[in-house]
Amino acid sequence: MNKGLSIEKESFDIIEQNVDLSKYSDEEKVVVKRVIHASGDFDFAKTIIFSHNWLTDSKKIIQKKPAVVCDVNMVKAGITEKYLKVSGLTTHCFISDEKIHELAILEGKTRAETSIEYAFKNFDNIIFVIGNAPTALLKVLELNSLYTDKNIFVVGFPVGFVKAEESKEILTKTDIPFITNKGTKGGSGIAAAAFNALIKVCFNV
């Protein structure tokens, strides 16, 4: 075993020694441990939530070769190239596009909201990976009820004190398949880690 893998294994051993993961399935444990590993925060063992049929639903949408739409470029940067190659998926982030910036100003919306609207208009199958903007998650929730012909999955970990906790709570009450967490914690690295773990579980890599 090379040094990097040895350190990773030791890290996961420490996680298992310090938190109770008994409420999670084996597949869910992979996601939870990856998030804790990425954050150094044991609290995620108590707060991560999965929709009822999240694994089946994620495999179904992955078969449709969905667009992986990230709310910010830091989320996109955190998604491991190996998992994209294995899954055959492509990541997108529109928040820095000039046309998105101009449209957001014109319509009085955030760039995150405008990016989500653009994604809904241009893709039929989407995995949203949200690690920064609560407005992005709220826009997903809003548009999901309008674009009923779309197939989506949400990896939702927006962070902060304005609408982050509320947006995730609303997500858990919808019929959208998801992975999220309770509370204000989250972030780009967390969302990317959860997505990487999702692909790891779905493709057994």
Residue pairs with C-beta under 8 A, 6 or more apart in sequence:
1 9
8 37
11 37
12 33
12 37
15 33
15 36
15 37
15 42
15 45
16 33
18 42
19 36
19 42
19 45
20 45
21 29
21 32
21 33
21 45
24 32
27 55
27 201
28 48
28 50
30 197
30 200
30 201
31 48
31 50
31 179
31 194
31 197
31 198
31 201
32 44
32 45
32 48
33 197
34 193
34 194
34 196
34 197
34 200
35 44
35 48
35 181
35 190
35 193
35 194
35 197
36 42
36 44
36 45
37 193
38 189
38 190
38 192
38 193
39 185
39 187
39 189
39 190
39 193
41 185
43 185
44 181
44 185
44 190
47 181
47 182
47 183
47 185
48 179
48 180
48 181
49 172
49 178
49 179
49 180
49 181
49 182
50 178
50 179
51 57
51 172
51 176
51 177
51 178
51 179
53 177
54 177
54 178
54 179
55 201
55 202
57 153
57 177
58 127
58 153
58 177
58 198
58 202
59 202
60 151
61 125
61 127
61 151
61 152
61 153
61 177
62 87
62 89
62 127
62 199
62 202
64 124
64 125
64 151
65 88
65 89
65 125
66 89
66 123
66 125
66 126
66 127
66 151
66 152
66 153
67 89
67 90
67 92
67 119
67 122
67 123
67 125
67 126
67 127
68 79
68 84
68 89
68 90
68 91
68 92
68 126
68 127
68 129
68 195
69 91
69 92
69 93
69 94
69 115
69 116
69 119
69 123
69 126
69 127
69 128
69 129
70 76
70 79
70 91
70 92
70 93
70 129
70 130
70 131
70 191
71 93
71 95
71 112
71 115
71 116
71 128
71 129
71 130
71 131
71 132
71 133
71 136
71 137
71 158
72 93
72 95
72 112
72 131
72 132
72 133
72 188
73 93
73 95
73 96
74 131
74 132
74 188
74 189
74 192
75 93
75 129
75 130
75 131
75 132
75 188
75 191
75 192
76 91
76 92
76 93
76 129
76 192
77 188
77 192
78 131
78 188
78 189
78 191
78 192
78 193
78 196
79 91
79 129
79 192
79 195
79 196
80 196
82 205
83 195
83 196
83 199
83 200
83 203
83 205
84 90
84 91
84 199
86 199
86 203
86 205
87 199
87 202
87 203
89 127
89 199
91 129
92 119
93 115
94 100
94 114
94 115
94 118
94 119
95 111
95 112
95 115
97 115
100 111
100 114
100 115
100 118
101 111
103 109
103 114
104 110
104 111
104 113
104 114
107 114
109 117
110 133
110 135
112 132
112 133
112 135
112 136
112 139
113 135
113 136
113 138
113 139
115 136
116 128
116 136
116 139
116 140
116 143
117 139
117 143
119 126
119 128
120 126
120 143
120 147
120 150
123 150
124 149
124 150
124 151
125 150
125 151
125 152
126 150
126 151
126 152
126 153
127 152
127 153
127 154
127 155
127 195
128 136
128 137
128 140
128 152
128 153
128 154
128 155
128 156
129 155
129 191
129 192
129 194
129 195
130 136
130 137
130 140
130 154
130 155
130 156
130 157
130 158
130 191
131 157
131 158
131 159
131 186
131 187
131 188
131 189
131 190
131 191
131 192
132 158
132 159
132 186
132 187
132 188
132 191
133 158
134 158
134 160
134 162
134 163
134 164
134 166
134 167
135 163
136 158
137 154
137 156
137 158
137 167
137 168
137 171
138 163
138 167
138 170
140 152
140 154
140 156
140 176
141 167
141 170
141 171
141 174
141 176
144 150
144 152
144 174
144 176
152 176
152 177
153 176
153 177
153 178
154 171
154 176
154 177
154 178
154 179
154 180
155 178
155 179
155 180
155 191
155 194
155 195
155 198
156 167
156 168
156 171
156 178
156 179
156 180
156 191
157 168
157 180
157 181
157 185
157 186
157 187
157 190
157 191
157 194
158 164
158 167
158 168
158 186
159 184
159 185
159 186
159 187
159 190
160 184
160 186
161 184
164 184
164 186
165 182
165 183
165 184
168 180
168 181
168 182
168 183
168 186
169 182
171 178
171 180
172 178
172 180
179 194
179 198
181 190
199 205
